[in-house]
């Protein structure tokens, strides 16, 4: 059984992580606002805040799972 990752899978395998998915979505919204999309400052701050909260929540959940807590 081969475990070599080739092609696009080599570059896209981090997207299997929920933390990475949330981080990418958060960065895309921040970049869109910087690139000139008409996004309200409150909207951008809300998306960034929710993104950070989700990443911390997922990390907390993963830490509990690693310790074996229910």
N, C-alpha and C positions, 0 to 999 in steps of 0.2 A: 504494500500500500504506500503510495507516494504522497508526501505532504507538501510538495513544492507548489507554491502559488505563482501562477504566471498570468501574463496579460493584464487586463483591466482589474481582475480580482486582486492583484498585488497592490494596486493603488486604492481600491475601493473597500478593502476589508475593514478598515477602521469604522466605516459607516454602519457596521453591524452593532456598534455600541450606541445605546440610547443617549449617553452623555455627549458623544460626538455629534449625533444627529441634532440635538438641541443646540449645541454650540455652533454648528454650521448654520442653522436657521437663524440664530441670534446675530451672528456676524453678517449674514446676508441682509438682514433688515437694517443693521447699522450702516453697512456699505451702501445700501439703496438710498438711505437718507443722506449720506455724504455725497453720493453721486448726483443728487439733484431731484430725486423723487419728492413730490410734495407731501411729506409726512410731517405731521404735527410733532413738536418736540415732546409733548406728553406721550404720544403714541410710541415714539422711539424709546423713551425712558421706561415706559411700561413693558415693552417687549424685552428690553435688556434686563429689567428687574425680574420678570417672570422667567426668563432664560436662566439667570443665575440661580433663582430659587429652585427651578426644576433640576438643574445640574447638582446642586447641593442635596436635594431630596433623593435623587437617584444614587448619589454617592453614599448617603446615609443608609439607604435601603441595601445597597451592595455590601456595605460594611457589616450590617446586621446578618445578611445571608452568609457571609464568610465566617462569622463567628458561630453560626448555627442557631442563632436566635430565631424564634418563630415570627 
